[in-house]
Structure formats: C-alpha cells, structure tokens
Amino acid sequence: MFVTRIWFWLSLAVALPLNLAVAQQEIPPPGGKGPVVAVISGQKGADFYQPPAQQIASLGYDVVLLDGNAMEGSHGQALHDAILQAQNAPHGQPGKVAVVGFSLGGGMALFYATQWPDLVNGIVVWYPLTAPISDPAAFVAKIKVPVLMFVGAQDNYKNCCLIGKANALAAAAAQANAPLTVITYNSAGHDFVFEGQDYDPVAAPDSWARAKAALAKYFAP
C-alpha cells in the first residue's frame, strides 16, 4: 500500500502533489556539488540505508535518499516524480541521475527506472526484488538504461530475490544483448553489504568496487 503519511527534508525547494510526494533526504558530497544519485531503500526504511548512502556521497555524489516503502502502489509514478524532485537538490549538478536500489528499492529501480533514459543514465541494484517478474525475456526487452545487478546465491529472504530468477534474467539479457549485467556471489545471502551476521567479506567490497566504477562510467562526459 502506498504510504500517504510523509515527511520532507525542509531545505528541498521543490514540493510534489501531496498524494505522490515522497520524502527525500539529501546527503551532499564532501565539497561543492556533485552528480545526483537517487538511493532507494528496502523495506527496512531509509534510516537503515544511511550508511551505504553516505558511502556513495563520499565518492563525490549528491545523494538523495528515498524510502522505497513510500512508493509502493504508485506504479512508478512516485519514483518518477521523486527523481524529478531530486534533480533540484541544492548540492546536485543538473542533468540525468543515477539510481541505486537495495532489495525492494532495487526492484523498483528495475521495474521502472530502467525505462526512463531521458531521466536516468545508469542503475546499480543490490539483491533486488525480482519475484514478480514472470517473463524474464519480455522484462529485459524493455530495459533502456544500463543496469549493474548484484545477487547472492544463498539469498532466500522472503523468497523475494532468488538466484533462479536472477540467472533467468541474466540469460535473457545475454540472449537479447540487453544492457543488464548480473554479478553473482556464491556465498552471499541478503543484505550482504551490511555489517553483522549477513555481511559477506568477499561480496561486499567487490560489489562496492564495481558499483564505484559503474557510477563513474555513468557520469563520464
């Protein structure tokens, strides 16, 4: 269900219509302005995803952190409007944005942002929601934006992001020459980039290094 109770980061200048507005928290780069990266949280909410959002900002990007829960049920409209709003972030540079998503937020990036080449120059997703995808070939045929996708072969979290579906998407993308790259970590499960019991010492640093290179490529002149 689309969450109608919202909060705003007060220094953002642009407001959206109440029924589609999505809270945004800007995390500026260390100095000046930077290209905008929209980070979409998983079900655990925006606060849980502060550490990776801050890590991305430390690379020189103006990060706008979005709560993926607040976008459910809007069929992509809330994300579309949130990206338009993010383009006006005080510390952001004009132009297209990159989108980074985790779990539920990764699924939203896959389902919708992949079809907006006028707004988005590239996407990075960690263990994205893929369970609703019934026809991988038809799904990848709609991808118009480069996507880098990280998955754990041991991921069984709520059966949302299983390796079988990821493999099917990778195979379909290879067959269609679609701009989707899937990186699989055999020992990793869900949330493998977070410190704690789910952390994977191989998958976490490797995926971050690949994500850093992908973001740099997306924003290359």
Residue pairs with C-beta under 8 A, 6 or more apart in sequence:
1 72
1 73
2 70
2 71
2 72
2 73
2 74
2 78
3 67
3 69
3 70
3 72
4 18
4 19
6 18
6 21
6 22
6 23
6 70
7 23
8 15
8 21
8 23
8 24
9 23
9 24
9 25
9 26
11 26
11 90
12 24
12 26
12 85
12 88
12 89
12 90
13 88
13 90
14 84
14 85
14 88
15 21
16 22
16 81
16 82
16 85
17 81
20 74
20 77
20 78
20 81
21 81
22 66
22 67
22 70
22 71
22 78
22 79
22 81
22 82
22 85
23 46
23 66
23 67
23 70
24 64
24 65
24 66
24 82
24 85
24 86
24 89
25 46
25 64
25 65
26 62
26 63
26 64
26 65
26 89
26 90
26 91
26 92
27 50
27 53
27 54
27 57
27 62
27 63
27 64
27 65
28 34
28 57
28 62
28 63
28 90
28 91
29 57
29 58
29 59
29 60
29 61
29 62
29 91
30 57
30 58
30 60
32 91
33 62
33 91
33 92
33 93
34 57
34 60
34 61
34 62
34 91
34 92
34 93
35 60
35 61
35 62
35 92
35 93
35 95
35 97
35 98
35 219
36 61
36 62
36 63
36 64
36 86
36 87
36 89
36 92
36 93
36 97
36 98
37 56
37 57
37 61
37 62
37 63
37 64
37 97
37 98
37 99
37 100
37 215
38 63
38 64
38 66
38 82
38 83
38 86
38 97
38 98
38 99
38 100
39 49
39 52
39 53
39 56
39 63
39 64
39 65
39 66
39 99
39 100
39 101
39 102
39 105
40 66
40 68
40 71
40 79
40 99
40 100
40 101
40 102
40 104
40 105
40 106
40 108
40 109
41 48
41 49
41 65
41 66
41 67
41 68
41 69
41 102
41 104
41 105
42 48
42 49
42 68
42 102
42 103
42 104
42 105
42 106
43 68
43 69
43 103
43 104
45 67
45 69
46 65
46 66
46 67
49 65
49 102
49 105
50 65
51 194
52 100
52 102
52 193
53 63
53 65
54 63
55 208
56 63
56 100
56 211
56 215
57 63
59 212
59 215
61 98
61 215
62 89
62 91
62 92
62 93
64 82
64 85
64 86
64 89
64 92
64 97
66 79
66 82
66 86
66 105
68 101
68 102
68 103
68 104
68 105
68 108
69 104
70 78
71 78
71 79
71 82
71 108
72 104
76 108
76 111
76 112
79 108
79 109
79 112
79 113
80 112
80 116
80 119
83 97
83 99
83 113
83 116
83 119
83 120
84 119
86 92
86 97
87 94
87 95
87 97
87 119
95 121
96 118
96 119
96 120
96 121
97 119
97 120
97 121
98 120
98 121
98 122
98 123
98 124
98 215
98 218
98 219
99 109
99 113
99 120
99 122
99 123
99 124
100 109
100 123
100 124
100 125
100 211
101 107
101 108
101 109
101 110
101 123
101 124
101 125
101 126
101 128
102 125
102 126
102 127
102 128
103 126
103 127
103 128
103 129
103 157
103 160
103 161
103 190
103 191
104 129
104 160
105 125
105 128
106 125
106 126
106 127
106 128
106 129
106 149
106 161
107 125
107 128
107 129
107 130
107 132
107 160
108 129
109 123
109 125
109 128
109 147
110 123
110 125
110 128
110 129
110 130
110 147
110 149
111 132
113 119
113 120
113 123
113 145
114 120
114 123
114 142
114 143
114 144
114 145
114 147
115 142
115 143
115 144
115 145
116 144
116 145
117 144
117 145
120 145
121 145
121 146
121 218
121 219
122 145
122 146
122 147
122 148
122 214
122 215
122 217
122 218
123 145
123 146
123 147
123 148
124 147
124 148
124 149
124 150
124 211
124 214
124 215
125 147
125 148
125 149
125 150
126 150
126 192
126 193
126 207
127 150
127 151
127 152
127 155
127 157
127 161
127 190
127 191
127 192
128 149
128 151
128 161
129 160
129 161
130 160
130 161
130 162
130 165
130 166
130 169
131 159
131 160
131 161
131 162
131 165
133 139
133 165
133 169
136 165
136 168
136 169
136 171
136 172
137 172
137 175
137 176
139 169
139 172
140 169
140 172
140 173
140 176
140 178
140 180
141 176
141 178
143 173
143 178
143 179
143 180
144 179
145 179
146 179
146 181
146 214
146 218
147 179
147 180
147 181
148 181
148 183
148 210
148 211
148 214
149 166
149 169
149 180
149 181
149 182
149 183
150 183
150 185
150 203
150 207
150 210
150 211
151 161
151 163
151 166
151 182
151 183
151 184
151 185
151 188
152 163
152 184
152 185
152 187
152 188
152 189
152 190
152 192
152 200
152 203
153 163
153 184
153 185
153 186
153 187
153 188
154 163
154 186
154 187
154 188
154 189
155 161
155 162
155 163
155 188
155 189
155 190
156 162
156 189
156 190
157 189
157 190
157 191
161 190
163 184
166 182
166 184
167 182
167 184
169 180
169 182
170 180
170 182
172 178
173 179
173 180
173 181
173 182
183 206
183 207
183 210
185 192
185 200
185 202
185 203
185 206
185 207
187 200
187 202
187 203
188 200
188 202
188 203
189 198
189 200
190 198
191 198
192 198
192 199
192 200
192 203
192 204
192 207
193 199
193 203
193 204
193 207
193 208
